[in-house]
Amino acid sequence: MKLKGKVALVTGASRGLGKQISLSLAEEGSFVIVNYLRDRDSAKNVVTQIKELGGRACEIQGDITEEARIGTLIRKSEEMAGAPIQIIVNNATGPQPELSLEDVTWEDYENQLNYFVKAPLLILKEMLPSLKITGGSIINIGSEVVHIGNAHFSNYVTAKSAMLGMTRSWASELGKYGIRVNLVNPGFIPVERHTDLSSHIIDQYKAQLPLQRMGVPVDLANMVVFLASDDSSFITGQSLTVNGGNTFGI
């Protein structure tokens, strides 16, 4: 129970990687706030699973890209948890269109930056007075695409790259308050939204991995738990990649 007594906010937690992150944090004793945008039933299902396993959680709806709503979301979350949030997992994402440079627009770039830069910033600014008192751990979910630089994906790659610089700058500024900030970069880990993906594509990706297996959501969640816990109390400003050795970037 490495996180007993802690409260964690996981954005975009109703399914996929966010769901498993929530389950794993709760398994280690954290009260988990399961944030979602539209899929209330899936978010409630995550909370139900956590409670069935003896954990504590609640779901909360909210568009984390809308500045006017962040304050209410955080206040309601902490009221339901009965304690201040000390762990933030910035996991939420929106649609990820693959577009050539001929077709991509600035709006396409902004759509990605809204999730990966704007939303984490809004949440941090709302919670900073509390975090400066309690300390805490901020975990940004990046992507291996920052190391690969995928073609026809510049809007997404650019926004995920911005998270790296943001993480390091935040870590430098917030360390004196006992606030740690780290970035976790998952590789291609199939989740619900990949159900229609060709098995050939999955096999092709797996074949290039040194570990010769596909990652599963708990692989990423285990890293998040580590960074949220005191086991990583002297680690901040780092970019850690969970992708079976597909890349070796820093």
C-alpha positions, 0 to 999 in steps of 0.5 A: 500500500505505497499510496495509502492516504494519498488522493490521485486525479487521473484525467481521461480515466474512463477507459484505456490506459487511464482506466488501468492507471486508476486501478493500479493507483487504487490497488496501492491505497490511493483514493482515485478521482476518475475524470471523464468527459462523456462516457459516464457509464465507463467511468462509473464502471472503473469506480465500481471495479476499484470498490469491488477490489476494496479500493476507494474512488469516485468519478467526476465529469469535466472538460479539462481544457476549459479554464472556467470549469477547472476550479469547480472540478478540483473543488468537487473532487477534493470534497468527494475525496475528503482530502487534497489531491497530491498526485496528478496524472495528465493522461487525457487525450482527444482524437489523433488524426494522421495528417500530411503537412499539406493537409494539417492546419494550425487548428489541428496543432492547437487541438493537440496542445489543448490536451497535452499542454493547456489542460495540465497547465490549468490543473496545475495552476488551480492546485498549486497553492495546495501542492506547495503546502503538501508536496506531490507528484505530477506525472505527464503521459507522453509518447514514444513518438517524440523519439520516433518523429512519426511522419504524417503525425506532426500535430500530435508529435509536436504537442507530445514533444512540448510535454517534455520541455514543460515537464523539465521546466516545472520540475526545476521550478517546483522542486523546492516545494517537494513537488516532483514532475516526471514524464512517462512515454508509452509505446504502442499499447493496444487498448479499446480504441485499437480493436479494429486495428489489423493484427498485421500492424500489431505483429509488425510492431511487436517484431521490432521490439527487443522484448518481443512482446506487446505492452499491456496497460499495466506495464505503463501503470506500474511505472506511474505507481512508482513515480507517484510513490515515495520509491521515486522520492529523489526522481524529478524532471525525467522522461521515462519510456515504457515500450519494450526497448523500441526506442532508446531516446532521452 
